[in-house]
Amino acid sequence: MTDAFAPLVRRYRDAHSPTLDVNWALLRLLDRPLCEQLTIDLKNESLPWEVHTVTERTWEAVPEEPGLYMFLWRPHFAFDVAENQRPGDLAQVLYVGKAGADDYGQPSTGNLRIRCKDYVKYVRGDPEILWKSSEPRTRPQLLSRYLTLRPLEYWFTVVPRHSEIPLLEDRLIKLLNPPCNIQRLPKLVSLPAERAF
């Protein structure tokens, strides 16, 4: 699917570049106890995250269990970091979702496999949508646009206790502020330029 971008990049090389608006919730990300507690809660309530490269058939490798999932875009660029001290590549969480529980923590009919399969329609979309002049406003428009990016990864974790799923999802969304989650995002403010420094 990555090959679909090559002719589009050549075609639109001199056009305005599409953008991915990312707004980091700095106060939350700077709150070390909040981040550490979420890490502990995820470790205690879920299995380790599994990562799959997104294809139209990724759902076949996903269990029929309740849990959390994320779509991450990992651009081709990477820094050469000495002695593997840290990963040198870039990644952006595009979307965070839940499966197998409703907003009140009650079991629901969906599971991780079903939810993954639900996104195939976006994954197989035409990547030329990135160069459309109209900005996406709704969740389906955002997913249609950004889940065509490649390389794209599908991360999931099984969360056995249904009651924990909505709270963990909400906390991840508020911490990571993914651009395709337009509900329940943290309230962000930008400082005027003269106050920023």
QUIQUI-V915951 format. One record per residue. N is the residue number from 1. OMEGA is omega in whole degrees, 0 to 359 (* if undefined). Layout:
n: (N	N)
omega: (OMEGA	OMEGA)
This chain:
n: (1	2	3	4	5	6	7	8	9	10	11	12	13	14	15	16	17	18	19	20	21	22	23	24	25	26	27	28	29	30	31	32	33	34	35	36	37	38	39	40	41	42	43	44	45	46	47	48	49	50	51	52	53	54	55	56	57	58	59	60	61	62	63	64	65	66	67	68	69	70	71	72	73	74	75	76	77	78	79	80	81	82	83	84	85	86	87	88	89	90	91	92	93	94	95	96	97	98	99	100	101	102	103	104	105	106	107	108	109	110	111	112	113	114	115	116	117	118	119	120	121	122	123	124	125	126	127	128	129	130	131	132	133	134	135	136	137	138	139	140	141	142	143	144	145	146	147	148	149	150	151	152	153	154	155	156	157	158	159	160	161	162	163	164	165	166	167	168	169	170	171	172	173	174	175	176	177	178	179	180	181	182	183	184	185	186	187	188	189	190	191	192	193	194	195	196	197)
omega: (179	181	180	181	185	179	179	178	177	182	186	184	183	178	174	181	172	180	173	182	180	178	180	175	189	182	179	181	177	181	185	179	178	180	180	180	178	177	180	182	177	180	182	187	185	174	178	179	172	184	178	171	185	170	177	183	180	184	182	181	184	183	176	184	175	177	180	178	179	169	178	173	181	181	183	183	174	175	174	184	183	173	177	180	179	174	181	183	181	176	178	174	181	186	175	180	178	179	174	178	176	183	181	178	177	179	176	186	182	172	184	180	180	181	179	180	179	184	181	181	178	182	181	180	180	182	178	179	178	184	176	184	181	179	178	182	184	178	179	178	179	180	179	182	192	176	171	180	176	355	182	180	174	178	174	174	177	177	186	182	182	184	182	188	183	181	178	178	182	181	177	179	182	178	187	179	183	185	180	174	182	175	175	178	178	177	182	175	175	178	174	184	183	178	187	182	*)
